[in-house]
Amino acid sequence: MASSAPNLSLSKPSPKPSFTSPTPPHYKITLPISTTYRKPTPHRSFHIISSLSSDPKTKPPSAAVATTTISTTPETFISRFAPDEPRKGSDVLVEALEREGVTHVFAYPGGASMEIHQALTRSSVIRNVLPRHEQGGVFAAEGYARASGFPGVCIATSGPGATNLVSGLADAMLDSIPIVAITGQVPRRMIGTDAFQETPIVEVTRSITKHNYLVLDVEDIPKIIKEAFFLASSGRPGPVLIDIPKDIQQQLVVPNWNKSIGLPGYVSRLPKTPDNAHLEQIVRLISESKKPVLYVGGGCMNSSEELRRFVEFTGIPVASTLMGLGTFPCTDELSLHMLGMHGTMYANYAVDKSDLLLAFGVRFDDRVTGKIEAFASRAKIVHIDIDSAEIGKNKQAHVSVCADVKLALKGMNGLLEGKGIELDFSAWREELGGEKAKYPLTYKTFGEAIPPQYAIQVLDELTNGNAIISTGVGQHQMWAAQYYKYKGPRQWLSSGGLGAMGFGLPAAMGAAVARPDAVVVDIDGDGSFIMNVQELATLRVENLPVKMMILNNQHLGMVVQWEDRFYKANRAHTYLGNPSKETEIFPNMLKFAEGCEIPAARVTKKGELKEAIKKMLETPGPYLLDVIVPHQEHVLPMIPSGGAFKDAITEGDGRSVY
C-alpha cells in the first residue's frame, strides 16, 4: 500500500536549465588513479583513505585488520527540504542525484517509476529529456557519457521498461562507459510472485553491469547513489544499475547524507601508481628498439595530452583502435589511423613488422588482432591497462603494467625528459611513409553515383574535423572511422564491442545535451537508423540540433559485403527495401522526418552533395539528409575474420564475382 504523502510546502521551481548553456560537471573523485577529466564542483568530493600503503618501506597490516574507507566531505548544497523534514524515497533519490551534480536524465515513465518522475517535477536542477523508447534512453545516456566524460543517467520502469535497457548496459560494459541506470520495481512484498511487469532485472543484468543494487531499505538510497557514481567512474568505468521497489520510493524518511561509504574489496583492487622500475624498463626497451609502434585504445581517452607529449618525446608512430579514435589526432603525420580488420594497410603493416608494440589502454580484441598468434609476432609487447583482468587475457605481453595509462604516460614522460634520451626512428618512419604512399585509403567513383566514402570526406571538410560524430553499426560505421579525421578525444561515439545497431541517433541526442556548443552529426545507415527512428520526436520536441546523414543503400550493407565475399552473393534477407517496388526508395526517410516536423532532403547525385551537406549544417535545429549510395560498395581494406595481415583484401566490390 502506498504511504500517504506528507504535507509539504514547496517553493515554485525555477526554470529548467536550457540546452544552450554548457552542462556543469558532476563531481571530482580523488583516487590512487587519475580521473582528472572532470573539474571540481560545489557538490561533494570523495576521498579514499586506505591503510594498504603502496610504500614498500611501510609494513603492511595483516589481512584481518586491513581497512579501506571512503569518506565524503559535505560541501555547500541547498536542499529544498528542511533537515529534519520527512520526504518520500523518490525525493531522496532525486536529491541524491542533484548532490552528485546531475543536471540531465533520460527517463521514460511507467507504473513502477511514476514516483521518481513525480519527484523529478519537483526538482529545479534536473531536467528530464524524454526519450520515446527505453533503449533510446540508455543509448542517449551513453552518448552523454561518451561526449562529456561524466556518467550518463537513464531511468525506466519495471518489467519491459527495464529489459529494454539491456542492450545499452551490455554496450556500456563492453566499451567501458560510465552510466547509472535506475529502474522501478514492483513493491517488495510482490517480488518473486510474477507480479504484473515484474522482471528480476538485477539477475538479468548481473553479467553486463559493473555492479548492481536492489534497494531494500529507503535509508540506503543516499549511500547507494554515492557508491554507484563512484563505481561507474573509477577504475575501468562501466554501467551500474539500481533497482528500486515502488514501496521504497513511496516510503517517508529523513535521509542521512553524511553516511560514509566503504568499498574495501573494490578499492584495494584499484591499481596503484605505476612502479618506476617498470617504467624505466619500458623506456629502455624503447631505446633499444628500431621499429616501435604505439597501439592505443579507449583506455587512453582521458590521457590524450600525455599521449601527445609521449609521441613528441619519442617520435613513435601511433595506430588506434576503433574505440581509441581521437586520442591522438588523425591529422598528425605520426598517425597511422585505425588498425585491425578494416584498419589502414600501413597501420597493420607497422604492427606486423614492428619489433616493439606499446599496447596502451587496449584489450587485444579479435577485430584488431585477427589470428592472435600472427599478431605482432616479431615484436616485444608492452601492455599497460587499468584492468588486471585484461593483462594476459588474449595476448601474453613481455612487460605488463596494471595501472592508469595517464599516470604511466606521465611517469615515462618524466623519465624521457629527465634523462634526455636521444631517440631516432626516422628510418622506420620513412619506411611507413612509403607504405602510406603505396596503400592510401581509396575508393572508385561511378558516374554521378555518390560514393559513401566521399560523403564523409565532404562532411569532414565542411566541419573542419571538429564535429562530434555518432554512428550506427555496419559499413557506414567503418567508413566514418576511416574517412573522418578526428582531432581530439570524445569526438567519436560508436558501439564498438557490442556492435549495437540503432545506437547512432539516440547517442547523438545525448551528446547534443552534454555538449550544446558542439556540432553533432549522426552518420547512419538506413538499417541502423530505423531501429531507433522514434527518437526523431525527441529531437523535435527538445529542439536538439542533431544533424543526421543517412548513407542509404537499401541493404544491410556489411552483411551484404560478407555475402558477396563468402556466400557467392546469395542474398539472405539483407534487402531492406520493398521487393515489389525495387526502383523506389523504401521506406521514405523524408516522411519519417516530416511526421516529426524535422526539415529533410534527399540527394542522389555526387555533384549536388556538397551543397546538400552545407545546407544540413547551416539549418538551425535538427535536420535529416538522405544520401542515396550504391549497395555494391565494400569496406576496404579487410582482413577476414581469423586472418592475418598477409590475408588482407584491398580490391573489389559487389560488382565483381568471387
Disulfide bonds with the S-S distance in Angstrom:
none
